[in-house]
Amino acid sequence: MPSLKDLKIRIDSVKSTQKITKAMKMVAAAKLRRAQEAAESARPYAERMDQVLASLGGSMVGQVGAPKLLAGTGADETHLLVVATSERGLCGGFNTNIIKAANRKIRRLLADGKTVKILCVGRKGYQALRREHQSRIVDSIDMSGVKTLGYGDASGIAERLLDMFEAEEFDVCTVFYAKFKSALEQIVTEQQLIPAAIEEEDASASADLGGAVYDYEPDESEILEDLLPRNVGVQIFRALLENAASEQGARMSAMDNATRNAGDMIEKLTLTYNRTRQAVITSELIEIISGAEAL
């Protein structure tokens, strides 16, 4: 049984930890408000971009002369996975869930005989994936110096992807991130960036124009040549903003749970301390009474 001194030290230690987790929860809550507003503000723009591309590219998919970013390389052998995670931990299962989804995709592709390359955005993803896939990681992008996410941070990553695609270093590019739903729920999302994936429902929704007929100047092909590279940057920016909000939501939830657990542990340790202290006092009284009777 631990001594009274050991129990006292343990209680003080847990109380100090509780103060830290409570402070981290408050900081995460403040950051979450700003990150959530930024992510929600970017969603309509990214979704509208998807609809525009569906409207323009729906009729050009599979046709001769379609832009390369829409048609692809014509092969499906080399896949580049962009795994976006956080720079710091203490955010519950946020990073773990994204890494698990990426690992499942990697195993499926390898089982099908495909070549897999990985681009990590965020330190935690790189640290986890390098244990098993070090040879497949082409680079790791450090975002620790970024205090406030801007489109310039995403455009640099997008330019890197476009340069790699032009150099025919991959055929398909997919990004993994966590879409923010609430502080308690973040949805791990797998989104194909290159070639642009046009969903049938988006194409059908865009085709329903209420009888209106649109003429494009210049033609669809020229517009897509400009929009498709921009779309890569927009979708990367959206993924980074969603990740930032999801990270703070997960951290706030994790620190709240840690604070509650610390409180429960303090109660149990205090109860054990009081019982041990009472036992020591009782033992000392018995010794005093026994000594007095012996005299």
N, C-alpha and C positions, 0 to 999 in steps of 0.2 A: 504494500500500500504506500502511495506517495506521501511524503511528509507535508505538514501544513505550509512550510516555506515553498515547497515545489508547487503545491496547488495555488498558492497566492501568486507566484511568478507566472504560472500558466493562465490564470484569470486575467492578470494585467496584460499579458501578451495578446490574448484574444480580444480584449477591449481595445487595444491599440489597432489591431487588424480591423475590427469593426468600424472604427473611426475612419480608417483609410477607405474601406469599401463604400461607406456611406458618402464620403466626399467624392469618390469616383463616380458613384451613381448620379450625384447632383451635377457633376461636370458633363457626364454623358447625356443627361436630360437636356441641359442647355445647348449642347452641340447638336443633339437630335432635332430640335426644333428648326434650326437653320438648315440642316442637311435634308430634312423632310420637305421643307418648302422648296429647296432647290431641285430635288428629285421630282416632286409633283409638278413643278413649273416646266421641267424639260420633257415630261411625258407627252403632252399634246403635240409638241413640235416633232418628236421622234415618230409618234404614231401617224401624224399627217404625212411625214416623209415617206413612211411605208406605203400609205395609200396612193401618194403621187407616183411612186415607183411602180406600184401594182397597176395603176392606170396606164402609165406609159409603157412599161415593160411587159405587161401581160400578153400583148399581141406579138411581141418580138422574141419571146423565149423560143429557142430552137430554130430560129430563122437565120439565114446567111446574112452577115453584116451586123449582127447584134453585138453590142459592146462586150469586150472580154470579161469585164466585171459582172456582167449579167449572164453570159453564156458559159463562162468558165474556160478552163484549158482543154476541155474535151476528155480529161482523164480524172480518175478518182483514186489515185495511188498514194499521194502524200498529203497528210492532214496536219495542219498547224492548229494547236489548241492554245488559246490565250486564256490563262487562268488568273483571274483578278481576285486578290485577297487583300487582307489588311497588312499594315506594317507592324502592328502591335497585337499582343494577345489579350487575355482577360476579357474575352467577348463571347463566352459560351461556346456553342457549336457552330458559330458563324463560319470560321475558316474550315473547320472539319467537314462540314456539309458540302462546301464547294469542292474541296479536294477529293472527297469520296465520289462525287458526281464525275469529276474529271478522270479519276482512276477507272471508273466503270467504262467510260468512253474509250480510254486508252486500251483497256483489256479487250473490248469488243473489236476495235480497229486492228489490234495486233493479231487477234484470233482470225480475222478475215484476211490477213496477209498484207495489211497496209503499212506504210511508213508513217511514223508519228514524230512530230516535232512539237516542242512546248515553249511558249513564251510566257514567263511569269511576270505579273504586275503585282508587286507587293512581296515583302520579305517572307511572310509566313507561308505562302504557297511554295516559294522556292525551297525553303528549309524542309518542307514535308515531302515534296516531289523528288528532290535530289537523292533521297535515300534509295529510291528504287529506279528512278529514270534520269540519273545524272547525264548519261550520254545523249539523251533526247532533248535536253534543255538547251535551246539556242541562245537564250539571253534572259536576264532578270532585270526588270525596270524598277528602280528605287523611287518610291513616291514619298519617302519620309520627309523630304524638304518642302513638300507642298502643304501649305497651311489652308488655303482656300482653293478648291478646284475651279479651274477655268477651262474654256474650250481649247486654249493653247496646250494644256497638258494632254488632252485627248488627241489633238491634231498631230502632235509629235509621234504618238503611238500609231496613229492611222497612217502617217507617211511611211513609217517603218514597215508596216504591213503591205502597203501598196508597192514599195520598192522591192520587197521580197517576192511579191506576186509577179511583178514585171520581170524579175530575174528568174522566174519559174522555179522558185525554191519550194513551193507547195501548190496544191491544186484546190484544196478546200480549207477555209479558215473558220473556226468556231470559237466563240467567246463564252466563258463561264463566269457568272456573277450571281449575286443574290438580290432579287427584286424585293423592295421594301413593301410590306403590307401593314404591319403594325410593330410595336415594340416587342410583341411576343411572337410574331411570325414573320419570317423572311423566306421567300420562295427561291430556291436555287433554279437558275434559268440557264438553259443552253441555247444559244442563238447563233445561227450561221451568218457570217458576215460576207464572205467571199466564196463563191459567187453569190450575189444577192438572192436571197430566198423569197420568192413571191408566193404567199399562201393563196390557196384557191379561194378562201372566203374573202381575203382582201381584194383579190382580183374581181370577184363577183360583186362585192360591195362597191368597188370603184366603177364598175361597168354600169351600175344602176344610177344614171345621171338624170332621171326624171324626164327623159326625152330630149335632153339637151345634146347638141353636137358641138365638139370642140375641134378647132383647127389650131395646129401648133406651128409656130414660127420661131426659130427654125424647126426642122422636123424632129420626131421623137428620138431618133438615133443621136442627133447632136445634143439634145437636151440631156439625154441619159449619160452621155460622155462627161458632162459636167456634174450631174447630180450624183452619179454612182460613187465617185471618190469622196464627195462631200458626205454622202450617206454613211460611209465607213467611219468618218470622224464623229458624226452625230450619234451613231449607235454606240461607239466607244465612250463618248462623253456621257451618254445616258447610263451605260453600265457602271461607270465610275461613280456617278451621282447616286445611283440606286445602291451601290455597294457602301458608299459613305453613310447613307441613312441607315442601311441595314446593320452596319457595324456598330453604330452608336446605339441603335435600338437593342441589339443583342447584348452589348456591354451594359446598358442600363438594367436590363432584365437580369443578367448574370450577377451584377453587383448588388442588386436588390435581394436576390436569393442568398448571396454570400453574407449580407448583413443580417438577414433573418436567421441563417444557420449559426452565425456567430452569437447572436442573442440566445438561441437555444442552448448552445454549448456553454455560455456563461452561466445560464441558470442551472445546468446540470453540474458544472464545476463548483458553483457556489453551494449547491445542496450537499455535494460530497465534502466540501471544505467544512461546512457547519457540522455535518455528522462526525467527521474525523476530529474536529475540535472538541465536540461534546464527549467523544470517546476518550480523548486525552484527559479532559477535566475529570471525568468519572474515574478513570484509572488512578489519577493523582489523589483524588479524595479517598479511594479505597486504600491506597498506600498509607495515607495519613491516619485513617481510622485504625488500620491494622497495627501501625506503629504505636498509636496511643494505647491500644488494648494490650500490647506486649509489655508496656511499662507498668 
